[in-house]
Amino acid sequence: MSSNAIVVGTGLAGLTTTLELLNKGISVTLIEKTGNFGGNSIKASSGINGVPTQYQNDKGDTVDFFIDDILKSGKGLSNKDLVEVLARNSREAINWLTGADNGIDLSLVNQLGGHSHARTHRGSGKLPPGFAIISALTKKIEQLSLESDKLTILKNSRLDSILNDKNNIVKGIEYITEGDTVKKSLNSDIVVLATGGFSADFTKSSSLLAKYRPELIDLPSTNGQQTTGDGQKIAHRDVNANLIHMEHVQIHPTGFIQLQKDPNAKWKFLCGELMRGIGGVLISPETGSRFINELNTRDKVTEAIENSCKISHNELGINPNSQVALIVVNKEDYLKATNHIGFYMSQGLMYKSTISGLQEVITKLNPNVSKNAILQTLTDYGNLIKSQSDDDIFGRKTFGDGFDSISLDTEVYYGLVTPVLHFSMGGIEINKFGEVFNEKGDIVKNLFAVGEVSGGLHGYNRLGGNSLLECVVFGKVVAKRIQEILN
Ligand SMILES: Cc1cc2nc3c(=O)[nH]c(=O)nc-3n(C[C@H](O)[C@H](O)[C@H](O)COP(=O)(O)OP(=O)(O)OC[C@H]3O[C@@H](n4cnc5c(N)ncnc54)[C@H](O)[C@@H]3O)c2cc1C
């Protein structure tokens, strides 16, 4: 069996690349090691960035502001060429998803941490953005696989190795189908790796987390269990692909603690950044007070939780070595995200309560916290909202609504959150066309990497909403480059 291109992985990077290749008349074999499409992309809950778009109310936003925000968050490590490609093609990416091609609703726009403007898009309905996008693209791909002889889909089939000739030109792959013991080989002109990150790589013998960040191995993860860095390991082993920024693993500050099921579970559900974007407040059980600008970048918020949110008591069954914060949303802000919060409540991740209820919870984590701490904290926050001033000692500049004339009986929604492994900034080094570099700095001919498997774009810290965007923008860029190579 041979085909023009093999795409490995069915997250947003793999699906976008496949659709774009098919659109250019290039035949594709799409390989996925699990039985389902979507990888971590299907879990994405906050949204996808784009500037400038028809959905942004904030007409002051520009591509240059977006680029500045990414470079700031990357702290000098991001490859500027990749950042330019990402930001300058972001509007087209949103148009491709929402337009006639795919018809996905991304009409609501929010501001996430580290962004100077509101530019993260999601739908107005019940579906989280990752689910909505992956469902639409999957449907299209499955339809194409019935209609077109240019697409072959192999599920439950794991990439095992990359084949190359004596001139180091990639010629295809070997893969193993679940239940088989024998590897099969597949020749092709092009191989595209879209196998995702390694933030759940707890594999005993070859864990990339253990190799690059051993101190993080005990943290819980938001990622699916398939996220084991296969693409990075195989490309490095077989074609000497250069791996960069591997030590930069994003710890998301807010993974939900599921009190009723298993408060110390290794696999955690993400508390989307949107909760802070709509106005959510973080409170420390150590003091009963806020301790950070909730809209700061993920690395800063995580660091603040690690430094300010130790618990002294485990009446709720949480490991006493954990760092835990309360995320609190008032009724006014709840109305901006009823679908999200409704879903979180249905899963036992958030609860409806009152300020006195919150005070009881916090006392279970720290019996010494002052009796009126939470009421005082939220009253102070309400005053900031009222004045919309720059007086917040933590530097928050945009607030939610509400917390006006509150009392112990005021309705609130809350959850308990803790830092979690979330995203691998590092990966296979690529150029602005998605072509892979080897350790000598040469391009590995006919091999591409797209999405989280690649490294260099996000640098030190990824901004929320940029990963889905990376998958779409670079999926399209790579398909265009492949067309040029094959013509
Ligand atoms: C809970 C959660 C919420 C998130 N929310 C957002 C958000 O709101 N906005 C945003 O921009 N980003 C978000 N992210 C990050 C983003 O979802 C991912 O980084 C991104 O979608 C990665 O896409 P991908 O296609 O590169 O990889 P994935 O979507 O992870 O797909 C990789 C695929 O490759 C397959 N695969 C792996 N190894 C092999 C192999 N050896 N052989 C065959 N197949 C293989 C996997 O099974 C998987 O299906 C979130 C991540 C998580 C975990």
The ligand as an SDF file (V2000), in Angstrom:
LIG
                    3D

 53 58  0  0  0  0  0  0  0  0999 V2000
   -8.2820   19.7160   29.1670 C   0  0  0  0  0  0  0  0  0  0  0  0
   -7.6200   20.5260   28.1040 C   0  0  0  0  0  0  0  0  0  0  0  0
   -8.1680   21.7510   27.7270 C   0  0  0  0  0  0  0  0  0  0  0  0
   -7.5510   22.5180   26.7460 C   0  0  0  0  0  0  0  0  0  0  0  0
   -8.1350   23.7060   26.3600 N   0  0  0  0  0  0  0  0  0  0  0  0
   -7.5670   24.4110   25.3350 C   0  0  0  0  0  0  0  0  0  0  0  0
   -8.2100   25.5720   24.8220 C   0  0  0  0  0  0  0  0  0  0  0  0
   -9.2900   25.9470   25.2650 O   0  0  0  0  0  0  0  0  0  0  0  0
   -7.6010   26.2430   23.8100 N   0  0  0  0  0  0  0  0  0  0  0  0
   -6.4020   25.8300   23.2530 C   0  0  0  0  0  0  0  0  0  0  0  0
   -5.9080   26.4770   22.3380 O   0  0  0  0  0  0  0  0  0  0  0  0
   -5.7930   24.7130   23.7150 N   0  0  0  0  0  0  0  0  0  0  0  0
   -6.3510   23.9930   24.7280 C   0  0  0  0  0  0  0  0  0  0  0  0
   -5.7420   22.8580   25.1700 N   0  0  0  0  0  0  0  0  0  0  0  0
   -4.5510   22.3850   24.4770 C   0  0  0  0  0  0  0  0  0  0  0  0
   -4.9440   21.7630   23.1520 C   0  0  0  0  0  0  0  0  0  0  0  0
   -6.1580   21.0870   23.2630 O   0  0  0  0  0  0  0  0  0  0  0  0
   -3.9150   20.7530   22.6590 C   0  0  0  0  0  0  0  0  0  0  0  0
   -2.6390   21.1640   22.9230 O   0  0  0  0  0  0  0  0  0  0  0  0
   -4.0210   20.6280   21.1640 C   0  0  0  0  0  0  0  0  0  0  0  0
   -5.3380   20.3920   20.8320 O   0  0  0  0  0  0  0  0  0  0  0  0
   -3.1000   19.5530   20.6410 C   0  0  0  0  0  0  0  0  0  0  0  0
   -3.5590   19.1400   19.3870 O   0  0  0  0  0  0  0  0  0  0  0  0
   -2.7400   18.0880   18.5530 P   0  0  0  0  0  0  0  0  0  0  0  0
   -3.5610   17.7930   17.3720 O   0  0  0  0  0  0  0  0  0  0  0  0
   -1.3620   18.5700   18.3800 O   0  0  0  0  0  0  0  0  0  0  0  0
   -2.6480   16.8260   19.5280 O   0  0  0  0  0  0  0  0  0  0  0  0
   -3.8540   15.9250   20.1350 P   0  0  0  0  0  0  0  0  0  0  0  0
   -5.1580   16.6150   20.0160 O   0  0  0  0  0  0  0  0  0  0  0  0
   -3.4370   15.5310   21.4980 O   0  0  0  0  0  0  0  0  0  0  0  0
   -3.8670   14.6930   19.1580 O   0  0  0  0  0  0  0  0  0  0  0  0
   -2.7880   13.8020   19.0430 C   0  0  0  0  0  0  0  0  0  0  0  0
   -3.3180   12.4820   18.5030 C   0  0  0  0  0  0  0  0  0  0  0  0
   -2.2260   11.6550   18.1180 O   0  0  0  0  0  0  0  0  0  0  0  0
   -2.4850   10.3260   18.5110 C   0  0  0  0  0  0  0  0  0  0  0  0
   -1.2130    9.6100   18.6520 N   0  0  0  0  0  0  0  0  0  0  0  0
   -0.2520    9.8110   19.5770 C   0  0  0  0  0  0  0  0  0  0  0  0
    0.7650    8.9500   19.3970 N   0  0  0  0  0  0  0  0  0  0  0  0
    0.4530    8.1910   18.3240 C   0  0  0  0  0  0  0  0  0  0  0  0
    1.0880    7.1010   17.6610 C   0  0  0  0  0  0  0  0  0  0  0  0
    2.2660    6.5980   18.0630 N   0  0  0  0  0  0  0  0  0  0  0  0
    0.4780    6.5520   16.5850 N   0  0  0  0  0  0  0  0  0  0  0  0
   -0.7380    6.9980   16.1530 C   0  0  0  0  0  0  0  0  0  0  0  0
   -1.3980    8.0170   16.7730 N   0  0  0  0  0  0  0  0  0  0  0  0
   -0.8090    8.6150   17.8420 C   0  0  0  0  0  0  0  0  0  0  0  0
   -3.2070   10.4870   19.8420 C   0  0  0  0  0  0  0  0  0  0  0  0
   -3.9010    9.3290   20.2030 O   0  0  0  0  0  0  0  0  0  0  0  0
   -4.1000   11.6800   19.5440 C   0  0  0  0  0  0  0  0  0  0  0  0
   -5.3250   11.2890   19.0100 O   0  0  0  0  0  0  0  0  0  0  0  0
   -6.3450   22.0730   26.1540 C   0  0  0  0  0  0  0  0  0  0  0  0
   -5.7880   20.8480   26.5260 C   0  0  0  0  0  0  0  0  0  0  0  0
   -6.4210   20.0760   27.4880 C   0  0  0  0  0  0  0  0  0  0  0  0
   -5.8040   18.7700   27.8800 C   0  0  0  0  0  0  0  0  0  0  0  0
  1  2  1  0
  2  3  1  0
  2 52  2  0
  3  4  2  0
  4  5  1  0
  4 50  1  0
  5  6  2  0
  6  7  1  0
  6 13  1  0
  7  8  2  0
  7  9  1  0
  9 10  1  0
 10 11  2  0
 10 12  1  0
 12 13  2  0
 13 14  1  0
 14 15  1  0
 14 50  1  0
 15 16  1  0
 16 17  1  0
 16 18  1  0
 18 19  1  0
 18 20  1  0
 20 21  1  0
 20 22  1  0
 22 23  1  0
 23 24  1  0
 24 25  2  0
 24 26  1  0
 24 27  1  0
 27 28  1  0
 28 29  2  0
 28 30  1  0
 28 31  1  0
 31 32  1  0
 32 33  1  0
 33 34  1  0
 33 48  1  0
 34 35  1  0
 35 36  1  0
 35 46  1  0
 36 37  1  0
 36 45  1  0
 37 38  2  0
 38 39  1  0
 39 40  1  0
 39 45  2  0
 40 41  1  0
 40 42  2  0
 42 43  1  0
 43 44  2  0
 44 45  1  0
 46 47  1  0
 46 48  1  0
 48 49  1  0
 50 51  2  0
 51 52  1  0
 52 53  1  0
M  END
$$$$
